[in-house]
Amino acid sequence: MTMKKLKTLSLVLAMGLLAGGAISCKNKKEAGPAAGEVFVDVPCSGPDYFTDKKFFRANAIGESLDQMTAKKKAMSNARAQLATDMASTMKIVGDNYVKSSEFNNKEEVTETFQENARTVVNQTLNGIRVICERQAKTAEGKYKTYIAIELSADEILSKYNERLSKDESLKADYNYEKFKETFDAEMAKMGQ
């Protein structure tokens, strides 16, 4: 190849890269907000505050003219969300465990698992930990509290196991290792 052809080839490649970069940048700009909208960063939210295989997490916002009331509203909303998520997960885990264990009295065992799940969720909420809390004051003079809470999945599993182990109707059929395997599989899905 001659020097002139090499320069021409280099120039063509450089122009191709620049054009590709321009197209790439244009696509990124199109991912922005629609006309009249503005993206808002919400404190105590986002991927760091999602439920994963180790923790159930929830976040919420509370607003009030009173600062403490705003905080109480945020905490109440977050606890309610956490309880709902935990109960839903424990129902799935219980159903999957009973199906995979092939108990003869499936309906009765499933009902017992669900009843125990409700009790454990209610008792375990006392162990929540606040992982983020931010307060703001709005232009209208209201207080806004952003909060995120978490609860250890291991703690829930432990309490649930304790409760199920005491249930006379399940003692003969209950297998902790199988239940833990089912629970861990469901929690792993949450982290994805």
Summary of the structure (lengths in Angstrom):
residues: 192
radius of gyration: 26.1
end to end distance: 51.9
largest distance: 89.0
contacts: 529
relative contact order: 0.15
helix: 61%
strand: 15%
